[in-house]
Structure formats: structure tokens, C-alpha cells
């Protein structure tokens, strides 16, 4: 068993089998891309809206799911699937049309639920009502991109919403339905941030009421504004041992009931500029396991679990 509350175990307990995510493109954009709040998106986000593994948005949701299933058929012989609306902001658009896509996804064969990635400032009452209604029928995971609780850092990469907006979104989601599994994205290693900053972000997400946390190492991808800064030498990325240390310290302050959805990231190899050591995911995970064992890393070690036994 891993020294943390893994998403793999969470899904197995929920569905009775292993669950695989299928990356789906809903055809959305973001308010920081279309001029509503800015242009170009967050400085670290690729042209595909952090959905470099999704199928073409020109295909229907069903076609995308079938294509994604074919890619993992050898891995998922006895498991189930979660349709993951991953790239861009998947609650940003016509609520009725988006609901149709969510419903099309959950009606697909052997799909046990959906995951919807979005921004906390893009949850209208209408779309939240529809998502809550869907959660009464199937598993719904709603993912909010917070990335950091440091307002100065957030402004530097053009997040374009305040921490209060995130906190309000969490409250509204919880009030809408107790069945929505809420996950918060955090990025470790943002330019100018230190260990204290990153630990504070994790504590902030927990205090706000998130059910899960997705931790990602900052990746520098070709074609992003972040890549321009990196090439100018304005910041550096963490080395592997440094990242493992930071990760371990962050996990210590996350209570044991919080589901850990990710401990690293998957930057598309064709776009990855740095850190290059992340390209070999299997080796990274093996080295991480070894580090955790040697340093006795344990989730929640420094934080009492108020929902504990």
C-alpha cells in the first residue's frame, strides 16, 4: 500500500475494479484565451489547453471515447472507464450543449462516470445545477484549477481569479450536491515560489473543503510564454530529488481522508523542454517510491485528520 490515499484505491473501492481515464475534448476554450479576461491563457498552458493526449474535438464524444479505449485496450481488460473532459475549461460554454456531451459520455459502454476539469470562475448556476443533477445518477468528479494560493504568483501566470473565487466555488459545489467528488489542482515549482508557499497552497485547498488534490510538477512546454521565460534564464525547474523532498513535505500536511489524484505530471514529450527527467514516467514513479520508503514519507503526518477514526 502506498503511504498516501491513492486515487487508484479510491476508484477500486468505488467501482470494485480498476478505473482508467479517457481524455475527451468538449470543444471549449478559456476566459483567459478568448478575451473575456485576457489572451493566451495561463503562461504554462500548451496550445491544446493542457489536453495534449485528447482526441480531436472534431469527433463526437462517442467517437473520441472509442478511439481512447482502443489505445488502452491491452491495459484495461477487466477495468472500467471515466470519461475525462480534460483540456481547456469544460464548464465554459452553452450549459445545455455541454450537458448533452456529459450525458453522451456516461452512456458509453463501460463508462462508470465522468471527470470535468474547469476553473472556479466558470461555474454558472445553470451549469452547476446540471452537473449536480448528473451526480445523482452517476459518479461525477469536478476538478478546479487553483494551482497556487499565492496571489502574486497567480497574477504572474495570468490565472485571473482570486482565492476568494475558488473558496466560493467550493462552497457552491458542496451546496449543490454532496455527491460531487471535488478535486483541486496544484502546481509545485512555480517561478518564485518556495517550500513554504507550496505547503500553504495545500493547506488552503484542504481548509476550503476539497475532497482530493492533484499535485503536478511545473512543466515547461514548447510554445508557451513560460518557455520564453525559461529560455531567458528567468527561473529554473526542480531536480528530481528536490521535487521528491518538496512532494513529501506537502503530503505531510494533507490529511489522510484527502484523495491524492496525482504526484507528478505528463508533459507531452514532443513539447517538453524542462525538466527532462520527467519524460521517463515509469522510472520517476519507481524512484519516487524508493524515496518515500527511504525517507518514511507519510500523508497527514503533520496534520490531524479531523475525520479520522
Secondary structure in CASP SS format (residue, H / E / C, confidence):
PFRMAT SS
TARGET T0000
AUTHOR 0000-0000-0000
METHOD secondary structure of the structure
MODEL  1
X C 1.00
X C 1.00
X C 1.00
X C 1.00
X C 1.00
X E 1.00
X H 1.00
X H 1.00
X H 1.00
X H 1.00
X H 1.00
X H 1.00
X H 1.00
X H 1.00
X H 1.00
X C 1.00
X C 1.00
X C 1.00
X E 1.00
X E 1.00
X E 1.00
X E 1.00
X E 1.00
X E 1.00
X C 1.00
X C 1.00
X C 1.00
X C 1.00
X C 1.00
X C 1.00
X C 1.00
X C 1.00
X C 1.00
X C 1.00
X C 1.00
X C 1.00
X C 1.00
X C 1.00
X C 1.00
X C 1.00
X C 1.00
X C 1.00
X C 1.00
X C 1.00
X C 1.00
X C 1.00
X C 1.00
X C 1.00
X C 1.00
X C 1.00
X C 1.00
X C 1.00
X C 1.00
X C 1.00
X C 1.00
X C 1.00
X C 1.00
X C 1.00
X C 1.00
X C 1.00
X H 1.00
X H 1.00
X H 1.00
X H 1.00
X H 1.00
X H 1.00
X H 1.00
X H 1.00
X H 1.00
X H 1.00
X H 1.00
X H 1.00
X C 1.00
X C 1.00
X C 1.00
X C 1.00
X C 1.00
X C 1.00
X C 1.00
X E 1.00
X E 1.00
X E 1.00
X E 1.00
X E 1.00
X E 1.00
X C 1.00
X C 1.00
X C 1.00
X C 1.00
X C 1.00
X C 1.00
X C 1.00
X C 1.00
X C 1.00
X H 1.00
X H 1.00
X H 1.00
X H 1.00
X H 1.00
X H 1.00
X H 1.00
X H 1.00
X H 1.00
X H 1.00
X H 1.00
X H 1.00
X C 1.00
X C 1.00
X C 1.00
X C 1.00
X E 1.00
X E 1.00
X E 1.00
X E 1.00
X E 1.00
X E 1.00
X E 1.00
X E 1.00
X C 1.00
X C 1.00
X C 1.00
X C 1.00
X C 1.00
X C 1.00
X H 1.00
X H 1.00
X H 1.00
X H 1.00
X H 1.00
X H 1.00
X H 1.00
X H 1.00
X H 1.00
X H 1.00
X H 1.00
X C 1.00
X C 1.00
X C 1.00
X E 1.00
X E 1.00
X E 1.00
X E 1.00
X E 1.00
X E 1.00
X E 1.00
X E 1.00
X E 1.00
X C 1.00
X C 1.00
X C 1.00
X H 1.00
X H 1.00
X H 1.00
X H 1.00
X H 1.00
X H 1.00
X C 1.00
X C 1.00
X C 1.00
X C 1.00
X C 1.00
X C 1.00
X H 1.00
X H 1.00
X H 1.00
X H 1.00
X H 1.00
X H 1.00
X H 1.00
X H 1.00
X H 1.00
X H 1.00
X H 1.00
X H 1.00
X H 1.00
X H 1.00
X C 1.00
X C 1.00
X C 1.00
X E 1.00
X E 1.00
X E 1.00
X E 1.00
X E 1.00
X E 1.00
X E 1.00
X E 1.00
X E 1.00
X C 1.00
X C 1.00
X C 1.00
X C 1.00
X C 1.00
X C 1.00
X H 1.00
X H 1.00
X H 1.00
X H 1.00
X H 1.00
X H 1.00
X H 1.00
X H 1.00
X H 1.00
X H 1.00
X H 1.00
X H 1.00
X H 1.00
X H 1.00
X C 1.00
X C 1.00
X C 1.00
X E 1.00
X E 1.00
X E 1.00
X E 1.00
X E 1.00
X E 1.00
X C 1.00
X C 1.00
X E 1.00
X E 1.00
X C 1.00
X C 1.00
X C 1.00
X H 1.00
X H 1.00
X H 1.00
X H 1.00
X H 1.00
X H 1.00
X H 1.00
X C 1.00
X C 1.00
X C 1.00
X C 1.00
X C 1.00
X C 1.00
X C 1.00
X C 1.00
X H 1.00
X H 1.00
X H 1.00
X H 1.00
X H 1.00
X H 1.00
X H 1.00
X H 1.00
X H 1.00
X H 1.00
X H 1.00
X H 1.00
X H 1.00
X C 1.00
X C 1.00
X C 1.00
X C 1.00
X C 1.00
X C 1.00
X E 1.00
X E 1.00
X E 1.00
X E 1.00
X C 1.00
X C 1.00
X C 1.00
X C 1.00
X C 1.00
X C 1.00
X C 1.00
X C 1.00
X C 1.00
X E 1.00
X E 1.00
X E 1.00
X C 1.00
X H 1.00
X H 1.00
X H 1.00
X H 1.00
X C 1.00
X H 1.00
X H 1.00
X H 1.00
X H 1.00
X H 1.00
X H 1.00
X H 1.00
X H 1.00
X H 1.00
X H 1.00
X H 1.00
X H 1.00
X H 1.00
X H 1.00
X C 1.00
X C 1.00
X C 1.00
X C 1.00
X C 1.00
X C 1.00
X C 1.00
X C 1.00
X C 1.00
X C 1.00
X C 1.00
X C 1.00
X C 1.00
X C 1.00
X C 1.00
END
